Amino acid sequence: MSAELIHSVVQQYFAASRSSNQAEAMVACFAADSVTHDPAERPGLRGHQELQQFFQGVISLFETVSLQADFISINGNEAAVKWTGYGVGRNGKSVTFEGIDLFQFNSAGKIQTMRAYWDPAAMLAKLQEDA
């Protein structure tokens, strides 16, 4: 698998976070039998349905939310991505949050595994601060 293909799929995943059908478009980047640890220490989400529910749950916290890939490093069939998230909560509070995702790709060019290193509790605390 080429580095160009991996880079393209990573860009597609982060662009999906800014699309009108965020959860569905993000899930489409993953293999049907993928395993995602988001955040990394949590048990794995298996397959499209569990991942869709997770993404939809996070998205539902916001009026608007998007992720931007800041740096992508590709080695073989793996990629590490430093990213920044931007959102406006349902209470009007703006938040910025950051993380690093580690992706492994299958031979079809889909994300097979992902481990997300970020702190959702810190993001939630920022969302709940007084505006």
VMD Tcl script that builds the backbone (N, CA, C; Angstrom):
set m [mol new atoms 393]
animate dup $m
set s [atomselect $m all]
$s set {name element resname resid chain x y z} {
  {N N MET 1 A 0.842 -1.178 0.000}
  {CA C MET 1 A 0.000 0.000 0.000}
  {C C MET 1 A 0.887 1.242 0.000}
  {N N SER 2 A 0.534 2.200 -0.805}
  {CA C SER 2 A 1.361 3.395 -0.951}
  {C C SER 2 A 1.086 4.410 0.152}
  {N N ALA 3 A 2.108 5.189 0.432}
  {CA C ALA 3 A 1.961 6.278 1.402}
  {C C ALA 3 A 0.922 7.284 0.913}
  {N N GLU 4 A 0.826 7.461 -0.406}
  {CA C GLU 4 A -0.149 8.401 -0.967}
  {C C GLU 4 A -1.578 7.948 -0.664}
  {N N LEU 5 A -1.837 6.643 -0.779}
  {CA C LEU 5 A -3.175 6.123 -0.473}
  {C C LEU 5 A -3.500 6.315 1.000}
  {N N ILE 6 A -2.567 5.991 1.871}
  {CA C ILE 6 A -2.797 6.170 3.310}
  {C C ILE 6 A -3.050 7.638 3.618}
  {N N HIS 7 A -2.233 8.508 3.050}
  {CA C HIS 7 A -2.416 9.949 3.276}
  {C C HIS 7 A -3.800 10.389 2.823}
  {N N SER 8 A -4.240 9.885 1.688}
  {CA C SER 8 A -5.554 10.233 1.154}
  {C C SER 8 A -6.680 9.777 2.085}
  {N N VAL 9 A -6.580 8.570 2.610}
  {CA C VAL 9 A -7.622 8.066 3.514}
  {C C VAL 9 A -7.631 8.861 4.819}
  {N N VAL 10 A -6.459 9.189 5.340}
  {CA C VAL 10 A -6.383 10.012 6.556}
  {C C VAL 10 A -7.054 11.366 6.297}
  {N N GLN 11 A -6.737 11.980 5.173}
  {CA C GLN 11 A -7.357 13.275 4.839}
  {C C GLN 11 A -8.871 13.127 4.696}
  {N N GLN 12 A -9.302 12.024 4.080}
  {CA C GLN 12 A -10.739 11.770 3.917}
  {C C GLN 12 A -11.424 11.656 5.280}
  {N N TYR 13 A -10.802 10.953 6.210}
  {CA C TYR 13 A -11.358 10.781 7.559}
  {C C TYR 13 A -11.534 12.136 8.249}
  {N N PHE 14 A -10.497 12.968 8.222}
  {CA C PHE 14 A -10.596 14.267 8.895}
  {C C PHE 14 A -11.534 15.216 8.155}
  {N N ALA 15 A -11.583 15.154 6.838}
  {CA C ALA 15 A -12.549 15.950 6.071}
  {C C ALA 15 A -13.973 15.516 6.398}
  {N N ALA 16 A -14.168 14.216 6.632}
  {CA C ALA 16 A -15.502 13.708 6.980}
  {C C ALA 16 A -16.012 14.343 8.260}
  {N N SER 17 A -15.107 14.684 9.176}
  {CA C SER 17 A -15.528 15.325 10.436}
  {C C SER 17 A -16.102 16.716 10.198}
  {N N ARG 18 A -15.890 17.250 9.007}
  {CA C ARG 18 A -16.405 18.579 8.663}
  {C C ARG 18 A -17.547 18.503 7.657}
  {N N SER 19 A -18.030 17.295 7.387}
  {CA C SER 19 A -19.089 17.109 6.394}
  {C C SER 19 A -20.472 17.188 7.042}
  {N N SER 20 A -21.489 17.213 6.217}
  {CA C SER 20 A -22.862 17.301 6.739}
  {C C SER 20 A -23.317 15.979 7.347}
  {N N ASN 21 A -22.731 14.871 6.957}
  {CA C ASN 21 A -23.080 13.562 7.523}
  {C C ASN 21 A -21.848 12.988 8.224}
  {N N GLN 22 A -21.376 13.703 9.221}
  {CA C GLN 22 A -20.105 13.421 9.872}
  {C C GLN 22 A -19.904 11.959 10.255}
  {N N ALA 23 A -20.768 11.422 11.103}
  {CA C ALA 23 A -20.561 10.073 11.637}
  {C C ALA 23 A -20.503 9.043 10.512}
  {N N GLU 24 A -21.442 9.105 9.585}
  {CA C GLU 24 A -21.481 8.134 8.497}
  {C C GLU 24 A -20.234 8.234 7.618}
  {N N ALA 25 A -19.829 9.452 7.311}
  {CA C ALA 25 A -18.671 9.653 6.444}
  {C C ALA 25 A -17.381 9.213 7.134}
  {N N MET 26 A -17.285 9.426 8.433}
  {CA C MET 26 A -16.102 8.980 9.171}
  {C C MET 26 A -16.053 7.452 9.213}
  {N N VAL 27 A -17.176 6.818 9.516}
  {CA C VAL 27 A -17.245 5.361 9.587}
  {C C VAL 27 A -16.879 4.726 8.248}
  {N N ALA 28 A -17.225 5.368 7.153}
  {CA C ALA 28 A -16.943 4.823 5.823}
  {C C ALA 28 A -15.446 4.643 5.566}
  {N N CYS 29 A -14.604 5.291 6.332}
  {CA C CYS 29 A -13.156 5.158 6.174}
  {C C CYS 29 A -12.616 3.885 6.827}
  {N N PHE 30 A -13.440 3.206 7.611}
  {CA C PHE 30 A -13.015 2.046 8.392}
  {C C PHE 30 A -13.445 0.743 7.739}
  {N N ALA 31 A -12.654 -0.305 7.961}
  {CA C ALA 31 A -13.033 -1.655 7.543}
  {C C ALA 31 A -14.240 -2.095 8.366}
  {N N ALA 32 A -15.069 -2.938 7.783}
  {CA C ALA 32 A -16.278 -3.412 8.472}
  {C C ALA 32 A -15.943 -4.138 9.769}
  {N N ASP 33 A -14.782 -4.789 9.834}
  {CA C ASP 33 A -14.381 -5.523 11.046}
  {C C ASP 33 A -13.308 -4.772 11.840}
  {N N SER 34 A -13.287 -3.467 11.724}
  {CA C SER 34 A -12.279 -2.649 12.407}
  {C C SER 34 A -12.459 -2.697 13.924}
  {N N VAL 35 A -11.376 -2.342 14.615}
  {CA C VAL 35 A -11.395 -2.196 16.070}
  {C C VAL 35 A -10.813 -0.827 16.386}
  {N N THR 36 A -11.563 -0.035 17.151}
  {CA C THR 36 A -11.160 1.325 17.480}
  {C C THR 36 A -11.154 1.506 18.990}
  {N N HIS 37 A -10.042 1.999 19.516}
  {CA C HIS 37 A -9.918 2.322 20.940}
  {C C HIS 37 A -9.903 3.846 21.025}
  {N N ASP 38 A -11.009 4.427 21.464}
  {CA C ASP 38 A -11.165 5.887 21.465}
  {C C ASP 38 A -11.861 6.315 22.750}
  {N N PRO 39 A -11.062 6.790 23.729}
  {CA C PRO 39 A -9.616 6.925 23.757}
  {C C PRO 39 A -8.914 5.575 23.927}
  {N N ALA 40 A -7.594 5.625 23.817}
  {CA C ALA 40 A -6.778 4.417 23.678}
  {C C ALA 40 A -6.960 3.405 24.802}
  {N N GLU 41 A -7.217 3.858 26.024}
  {CA C GLU 41 A -7.308 2.922 27.146}
  {C C GLU 41 A -8.673 2.247 27.271}
  {N N ARG 42 A -9.626 2.657 26.489}
  {CA C ARG 42 A -10.968 2.058 26.552}
  {C C ARG 42 A -11.029 0.760 25.764}
  {N N PRO 43 A -11.975 -0.111 26.118}
  {CA C PRO 43 A -12.166 -1.333 25.319}
  {C C PRO 43 A -12.489 -0.972 23.867}
  {N N GLY 44 A -12.143 -1.856 22.970}
  {CA C GLY 44 A -12.323 -1.584 21.552}
  {C C GLY 44 A -13.765 -1.544 21.108}
  {N N LEU 45 A -14.043 -0.613 20.217}
  {CA C LEU 45 A -15.318 -0.556 19.506}
  {C C LEU 45 A -15.147 -1.420 18.278}
  {N N ARG 46 A -16.036 -2.376 18.074}
  {CA C ARG 46 A -15.869 -3.343 16.990}
  {C C ARG 46 A -16.903 -3.115 15.897}
  {N N GLY 47 A -16.399 -2.880 14.699}
  {CA C GLY 47 A -17.265 -2.772 13.534}
  {C C GLY 47 A -17.928 -1.421 13.383}
  {N N HIS 48 A -18.619 -1.283 12.273}
  {CA C HIS 48 A -19.232 -0.014 11.897}
  {C C HIS 48 A -20.322 0.437 12.857}
  {N N GLN 49 A -21.164 -0.458 13.333}
  {CA C GLN 49 A -22.297 -0.052 14.171}
  {C C GLN 49 A -21.831 0.574 15.491}
  {N N GLU 50 A -20.904 -0.075 16.178}
  {CA C GLU 50 A -20.408 0.479 17.443}
  {C C GLU 50 A -19.686 1.798 17.216}
  {N N LEU 51 A -18.914 1.878 16.142}
  {CA C LEU 51 A -18.188 3.103 15.834}
  {C C LEU 51 A -19.152 4.233 15.489}
  {N N GLN 52 A -20.180 3.929 14.719}
  {CA C GLN 52 A -21.201 4.920 14.358}
  {C C GLN 52 A -21.873 5.481 15.623}
  {N N GLN 53 A -22.229 4.611 16.543}
  {CA C GLN 53 A -22.872 5.051 17.787}
  {C C GLN 53 A -21.937 5.947 18.591}
  {N N PHE 54 A -20.665 5.573 18.653}
  {CA C PHE 54 A -19.691 6.383 19.389}
  {C C PHE 54 A -19.546 7.767 18.758}
  {N N PHE 55 A -19.289 7.815 17.451}
  {CA C PHE 55 A -19.125 9.106 16.779}
  {C C PHE 55 A -20.374 9.968 16.940}
  {N N GLN 56 A -21.548 9.366 16.779}
  {CA C GLN 56 A -22.787 10.126 16.904}
  {C C GLN 56 A -22.941 10.688 18.322}
  {N N GLY 57 A -22.531 9.906 19.326}
  {CA C GLY 57 A -22.592 10.380 20.707}
  {C C GLY 57 A -21.706 11.590 20.944}
  {N N VAL 58 A -20.494 11.571 20.409}
  {CA C VAL 58 A -19.587 12.712 20.568}
  {C C VAL 58 A -20.136 13.920 19.819}
  {N N ILE 59 A -20.560 13.715 18.583}
  {CA C ILE 59 A -21.082 14.813 17.757}
  {C C ILE 59 A -22.296 15.464 18.419}
  {N N SER 60 A -23.133 14.667 19.095}
  {CA C SER 60 A -24.366 15.192 19.698}
  {C C SER 60 A -24.097 16.178 20.829}
  {N N LEU 61 A -22.879 16.238 21.330}
  {CA C LEU 61 A -22.525 17.193 22.383}
  {C C LEU 61 A -22.371 18.612 21.851}
  {N N PHE 62 A -22.320 18.750 20.542}
  {CA C PHE 62 A -21.950 20.019 19.922}
  {C C PHE 62 A -23.019 20.552 18.979}
  {N N GLU 63 A -23.024 21.876 18.841}
  {CA C GLU 63 A -23.747 22.520 17.743}
  {C C GLU 63 A -22.940 22.312 16.467}
  {N N THR 64 A -21.624 22.543 16.568}
  {CA C THR 64 A -20.706 22.286 15.466}
  {C C THR 64 A -19.429 21.702 16.044}
  {N N VAL 65 A -18.813 20.794 15.297}
  {CA C VAL 65 A -17.534 20.210 15.716}
  {C C VAL 65 A -16.800 19.723 14.475}
  {N N SER 66 A -15.479 19.843 14.481}
  {CA C SER 66 A -14.669 19.358 13.375}
  {C C SER 66 A -13.268 19.043 13.879}
  {N N LEU 67 A -12.594 18.199 13.133}
  {CA C LEU 67 A -11.218 17.823 13.427}
  {C C LEU 67 A -10.330 18.232 12.265}
  {N N GLN 68 A -9.129 18.677 12.581}
  {CA C GLN 68 A -8.167 19.088 11.564}
  {C C GLN 68 A -6.870 18.326 11.792}
  {N N ALA 69 A -6.388 17.616 10.779}
  {CA C ALA 69 A -5.099 16.935 10.865}
  {C C ALA 69 A -3.987 17.979 10.797}
  {N N ASP 70 A -3.164 18.057 11.842}
  {CA C ASP 70 A -2.080 19.037 11.896}
  {C C ASP 70 A -0.769 18.478 11.362}
  {N N PHE 71 A -0.561 17.169 11.565}
  {CA C PHE 71 A 0.693 16.533 11.164}
  {C C PHE 71 A 0.416 15.053 10.931}
  {N N ILE 72 A 0.898 14.523 9.818}
  {CA C ILE 72 A 0.705 13.114 9.470}
  {C C ILE 72 A 2.065 12.490 9.218}
  {N N SER 73 A 2.336 11.372 9.895}
  {CA C SER 73 A 3.553 10.613 9.662}
  {C C SER 73 A 3.154 9.195 9.271}
  {N N ILE 74 A 3.664 8.724 8.142}
  {CA C ILE 74 A 3.283 7.413 7.604}
  {C C ILE 74 A 4.509 6.507 7.581}
  {N N ASN 75 A 4.332 5.308 8.124}
  {CA C ASN 75 A 5.369 4.272 8.106}
  {C C ASN 75 A 4.706 2.968 7.729}
  {N N GLY 76 A 5.043 2.426 6.566}
  {CA C GLY 76 A 4.433 1.179 6.125}
  {C C GLY 76 A 2.930 1.338 5.989}
  {N N ASN 77 A 2.167 0.448 6.632}
  {CA C ASN 77 A 0.697 0.538 6.563}
  {C C ASN 77 A 0.111 1.205 7.801}
  {N N GLU 78 A 0.911 2.031 8.455}
  {CA C GLU 78 A 0.465 2.740 9.654}
  {C C GLU 78 A 0.678 4.239 9.507}
  {N N ALA 79 A -0.138 4.995 10.250}
  {CA C ALA 79 A 0.007 6.449 10.257}
  {C C ALA 79 A -0.236 6.961 11.671}
  {N N ALA 80 A 0.519 7.967 12.050}
  {CA C ALA 80 A 0.305 8.696 13.290}
  {C C ALA 80 A -0.105 10.104 12.895}
  {N N VAL 81 A -1.177 10.587 13.518}
  {CA C VAL 81 A -1.712 11.904 13.151}
  {C C VAL 81 A -1.921 12.729 14.411}
  {N N LYS 82 A -1.291 13.902 14.456}
  {CA C LYS 82 A -1.554 14.881 15.506}
  {C C LYS 82 A -2.687 15.739 14.976}
  {N N TRP 83 A -3.755 15.922 15.774}
  {CA C TRP 83 A -4.923 16.650 15.298}
  {C C TRP 83 A -5.408 17.656 16.342}
  {N N THR 84 A -6.216 18.597 15.864}
  {CA C THR 84 A -6.882 19.574 16.727}
  {C C THR 84 A -8.365 19.544 16.416}
  {N N GLY 85 A -9.165 19.521 17.471}
  {CA C GLY 85 A -10.617 19.581 17.337}
  {C C GLY 85 A -11.123 20.957 17.721}
  {N N TYR 86 A -12.139 21.399 17.010}
  {CA C TYR 86 A -12.776 22.694 17.262}
  {C C TYR 86 A -14.269 22.459 17.375}
  {N N GLY 87 A -14.879 23.012 18.411}
  {CA C GLY 87 A -16.306 22.813 18.551}
  {C C GLY 87 A -16.990 23.950 19.272}
  {N N VAL 88 A -18.300 24.010 19.079}
  {CA C VAL 88 A -19.175 24.903 19.828}
  {C C VAL 88 A -20.237 24.012 20.445}
  {N N GLY 89 A -20.270 23.991 21.777}
  {CA C GLY 89 A -21.214 23.142 22.488}
  {C C GLY 89 A -22.645 23.629 22.355}
  {N N ARG 90 A -23.558 22.808 22.785}
  {CA C ARG 90 A -24.982 23.158 22.752}
  {C C ARG 90 A -25.281 24.384 23.619}
  {N N ASN 91 A -24.382 24.679 24.563}
  {CA C ASN 91 A -24.534 25.854 25.425}
  {C C ASN 91 A -23.861 27.100 24.853}
  {N N GLY 92 A -23.294 26.995 23.631}
  {CA C GLY 92 A -22.634 28.126 22.984}
  {C C GLY 92 A -21.168 28.260 23.338}
  {N N LYS 93 A -20.655 27.400 24.204}
  {CA C LYS 93 A -19.254 27.458 24.641}
  {C C LYS 93 A -18.342 26.895 23.557}
  {N N SER 94 A -17.323 27.666 23.174}
  {CA C SER 94 A -16.337 27.207 22.196}
  {C C SER 94 A -15.232 26.437 22.901}
  {N N VAL 95 A -14.802 25.348 22.273}
  {CA C VAL 95 A -13.722 24.540 22.829}
  {C C VAL 95 A -12.739 24.154 21.738}
  {N N THR 96 A -11.505 23.996 22.161}
  {CA C THR 96 A -10.454 23.438 21.320}
  {C C THR 96 A -9.865 22.277 22.099}
  {N N PHE 97 A -9.609 21.162 21.422}
  {CA C PHE 97 A -9.030 19.999 22.073}
  {C C PHE 97 A -8.095 19.316 21.087}
  {N N GLU 98 A -7.144 18.555 21.604}
  {CA C GLU 98 A -6.121 17.971 20.756}
  {C C GLU 98 A -5.917 16.499 21.065}
  {N N GLY 99 A -5.307 15.810 20.106}
  {CA C GLY 99 A -4.976 14.411 20.325}
  {C C GLY 99 A -4.060 13.875 19.247}
  {N N ILE 100 A -3.732 12.611 19.406}
  {CA C ILE 100 A -2.925 11.887 18.436}
  {C C ILE 100 A -3.637 10.577 18.155}
  {N N ASP 101 A -3.862 10.274 16.887}
  {CA C ASP 101 A -4.471 9.009 16.480}
  {C C ASP 101 A -3.412 8.155 15.797}
  {N N LEU 102 A -3.406 6.875 16.151}
  {CA C LEU 102 A -2.554 5.901 15.485}
  {C C LEU 102 A -3.448 4.982 14.671}
  {N N PHE 103 A -3.218 4.948 13.369}
  {CA C PHE 103 A -4.033 4.172 12.442}
  {C C PHE 103 A -3.219 3.017 11.874}
  {N N GLN 104 A -3.875 1.880 11.680}
  {CA C GLN 104 A -3.308 0.779 10.907}
  {C C GLN 104 A -4.294 0.487 9.784}
  {N N PHE 105 A -3.782 0.322 8.559}
  {CA C PHE 105 A -4.621 0.152 7.378}
  {C C PHE 105 A -4.542 -1.276 6.861}
  {N N ASN 106 A -5.666 -1.757 6.334}
  {CA C ASN 106 A -5.673 -3.090 5.724}
  {C C ASN 106 A -5.285 -2.977 4.246}
  {N N SER 107 A -5.212 -4.096 3.570}
  {CA C SER 107 A -4.762 -4.104 2.171}
  {C C SER 107 A -5.753 -3.441 1.221}
  {N N ALA 108 A -7.002 -3.244 1.672}
  {CA C ALA 108 A -8.013 -2.572 0.851}
  {C C ALA 108 A -7.971 -1.053 1.028}
  {N N GLY 109 A -7.059 -0.550 1.872}
  {CA C GLY 109 A -6.958 0.891 2.087}
  {C C GLY 109 A -7.956 1.429 3.085}
  {N N LYS 110 A -8.508 0.571 3.926}
  {CA C LYS 110 A -9.441 0.996 4.976}
  {C C LYS 110 A -8.720 0.981 6.322}
  {N N ILE 111 A -9.199 1.782 7.264}
  {CA C ILE 111 A -8.635 1.787 8.609}
  {C C ILE 111 A -9.054 0.490 9.293}
  {N N GLN 112 A -8.072 -0.308 9.698}
  {CA C GLN 112 A -8.343 -1.581 10.358}
  {C C GLN 112 A -8.365 -1.408 11.875}
  {N N THR 113 A -7.414 -0.630 12.382}
  {CA C THR 113 A -7.400 -0.329 13.815}
  {C C THR 113 A -7.052 1.138 14.006}
  {N N MET 114 A -7.586 1.696 15.093}
  {CA C MET 114 A -7.250 3.058 15.481}
  {C C MET 114 A -7.145 3.104 16.995}
  {N N ARG 115 A -6.127 3.785 17.467}
  {CA C ARG 115 A -5.976 4.083 18.890}
  {C C ARG 115 A -5.898 5.598 18.989}
  {N N ALA 116 A -6.816 6.187 19.737}
  {CA C ALA 116 A -6.902 7.642 19.852}
  {C C ALA 116 A -6.398 8.073 21.232}
  {N N TYR 117 A -5.393 8.910 21.228}
  {CA C TYR 117 A -4.803 9.419 22.461}
  {C C TYR 117 A -5.251 10.865 22.650}
  {N N TRP 118 A -6.227 11.034 23.537}
  {CA C TRP 118 A -6.750 12.358 23.861}
  {C C TRP 118 A -7.490 12.246 25.173}
  {N N ASP 119 A -7.942 13.373 25.719}
  {CA C ASP 119 A -8.585 13.389 27.023}
  {C C ASP 119 A -10.023 13.902 26.898}
  {N N PRO 120 A -10.994 13.000 26.677}
  {CA C PRO 120 A -12.376 13.456 26.542}
  {C C PRO 120 A -12.912 14.122 27.801}
  {N N ALA 121 A -12.421 13.730 28.988}
  {CA C ALA 121 A -12.892 14.365 30.228}
  {C C ALA 121 A -12.518 15.847 30.256}
  {N N ALA 122 A -11.316 16.176 29.781}
  {CA C ALA 122 A -10.908 17.581 29.722}
  {C C ALA 122 A -11.774 18.361 28.737}
  {N N MET 123 A -12.105 17.749 27.592}
  {CA C MET 123 A -12.975 18.405 26.620}
  {C C MET 123 A -14.352 18.652 27.219}
  {N N LEU 124 A -14.902 17.632 27.901}
  {CA C LEU 124 A -16.217 17.789 28.529}
  {C C LEU 124 A -16.196 18.871 29.593}
  {N N ALA 125 A -15.124 18.948 30.370}
  {CA C ALA 125 A -15.010 19.995 31.401}
  {C C ALA 125 A -15.013 21.377 30.763}
  {N N LYS 126 A -14.298 21.522 29.631}
  {CA C LYS 126 A -14.298 22.810 28.933}
  {C C LYS 126 A -15.690 23.162 28.418}
  {N N LEU 127 A -16.402 22.154 27.919}
  {CA C LEU 127 A -17.754 22.388 27.412}
  {C C LEU 127 A -18.706 22.832 28.518}
  {N N GLN 128 A -18.453 22.377 29.744}
  {CA C GLN 128 A -19.356 22.664 30.848}
  {C C GLN 128 A -18.973 23.898 31.650}
  {N N GLU 129 A -17.833 24.523 31.314}
  {CA C GLU 129 A -17.438 25.760 32.005}
  {C C GLU 129 A -18.466 26.852 31.721}
  {N N ASP 130 A -18.540 27.802 32.647}
  {CA C ASP 130 A -19.433 28.942 32.428}
  {C C ASP 130 A -18.926 29.751 31.237}
  {N N ALA 131 A -19.860 30.107 30.362}
  {CA C ALA 131 A -19.478 30.851 29.150}
  {C C ALA 131 A -19.094 32.263 29.469}
}
mol reanalyze $m
mol bondsrecalc $m
mol representation Tube
mol addrep $m
